[in-house]
Amino acid sequence: MASDDAPAAVNSLPATAVRAALDVLPHQTAVLDSHGVILLCNRAWLDFMRDNGGDPATCGAGVNYLNVCEGATGLCADEGQAVAQGMRAVLRGTRDSFSIEYPCHSPTEERWFRLTVTPFDDGPRRFLLVAHENVTERRHAEIREADLDAEVRQEVALRTVTLRNEVNELDSFIGAVSHDLRAPVRHIQGFLTLLRRRLDPKLADEDRRLLTVIDSATQRLNSMIDELLKLARVTQTALQIRELNLAQVVLRAWGNISPETEGREIDWVAGDLPVVRGDPQLLTLAFENLLSNAVKYTSGRDRAKIEVGARDVGDHWVVFVQDDGVGFDPRYTERLFGAFQRLHSDQEFSGVGMGLANVKRIVTRHGGQVWAESHPGEGATFYLSFPKPGR
């Protein structure tokens, strides 16, 4: 019985109750008929109008709100026209609803409102519920956030420029110092050779051992200087960018390190490789380093396997170089790409630890990234990402 009586109770709801319900709403709210005439408006609507110098006779009950919006002048002219068009579209049924955010500043306060137009029907008649919600607090928060983002972007840009300048200066310094160190190292090696010739008959076994240690140290120092100069050139050389078939780059790199593969049994697998935009000389150097590492760290196997392949990952290519050598401890992966960082001793494998640092510099200059995966005794896989041409 209660559910049967409910429609009658709703239909008999007094007009005062409807007005009281509207007055409870915090937003400025009005009910319009199908012609845009304001039938009811709540207390918030009237209070806002009075507080801003308005008059119920110009924007209260009985006034055509469509005409008010279309006749808006000054700063609100554009928004008034847009609101009128939106309300007419809702009345025609070509839009389910309409909303717009607009500024409504006073001499003492910046304010923004969000207007929402929602239709409802009573039989054949269509009405509009128009509400203006004050969204000033949210907009101020957005402005503060945008200002903070702009400030952070500016700071990041400034620091990036500063860091880039510092890196360029450091690379120039490394190149200059490395070049200057070559002469004294050559002198040490030359004098060691003279000492051996002059004193060889008189040298004790311990003396010969000490001279050998000095000679090995100078050779290692000379190798480190060469690698530093190579690193500086990688950074400072102007890129000669063009479209490259990576398969040709990898085959060229493999041919360049062929002396290292003599006497070895290596299963060489090269999958389909993409076309990328890059500098042919620098990318060849990067793959020479990666392939040379693969050859070196599989030297303990009677028959090794080295594979190069690629995967399509959306807006970039991921190229990998995989071997079945000694691998490395994944806890120290980040050290791999640092200058003079090595995870194996000289007794196990020779080298100065600069090859992967060069690889990282080269790939970074091409807009990509490098990373590696491995476990001791299970081989290693090195990954290089390259943006697709046109990206």
ZISULTA-V154709 format. One record per pair of residues at least 24 apart in sequence whose ideal C-beta (glycine too) atoms are under 6 Angstrom apart, sorted by the first residue. I is the first residue (numbers start at 0). GAP is how many residues later the second one is. D is the distance in whole Angstrom. If there is no record, write none. Layout:
i;gap;d
I;GAP;D
I;GAP;D
This chain:
i;gap;d
26;104;5
26;106;5
27;104;4
28;102;5
29;100;5
30;96;6
30;98;6
31;33;6
31;96;4
31;98;6
33;57;6
33;92;5
35;28;5
35;29;5
35;30;3
36;27;5
37;25;5
37;27;5
85;31;6
86;30;5
89;27;5
89;29;5
110;25;5
111;24;5
111;27;4
170;61;5
170;64;5
170;65;6
173;54;5
173;58;5
174;57;4
177;47;5
177;50;4
177;51;5
180;44;5
181;43;6
184;33;6
184;36;6
184;37;5
187;30;5
188;29;5
222;129;5
223;128;5
226;125;5
226;127;4
230;127;6
233;124;5
233;127;5
233;128;6
234;126;6
238;40;5
239;39;5
240;36;6
242;32;6
242;34;6
243;32;6
243;34;5
243;36;6
244;30;5
245;27;4
245;28;6
245;30;6
246;26;4
248;34;5
248;35;5
249;37;5
249;58;5
251;32;5
252;31;5
252;34;4
252;35;4
252;38;6
253;37;6
255;32;5
256;31;6
256;34;6
256;35;5
259;35;5
260;34;6
264;38;5
265;38;5
265;40;6
266;38;4
267;38;6
268;38;4
269;38;5
270;38;4
272;37;5
273;36;5
273;43;5
275;110;4
276;112;5
277;88;5
281;80;5
285;73;5
285;76;4
288;66;4
288;69;6
288;70;5
289;31;4
289;92;6
293;29;4
295;53;6
296;28;4
296;29;5
297;25;5
297;27;4
314;73;6
314;76;5
315;69;5
315;70;6
315;71;5
315;72;6
316;69;5
317;65;6
317;67;5
318;65;5
319;61;5
319;63;5
320;61;5
321;59;4
322;56;5
322;57;6
323;55;4
324;54;5
326;47;4
326;48;6
326;49;5
326;50;6
326;51;5
326;52;5
326;53;5
327;46;5
328;47;6
332;39;6
335;36;6
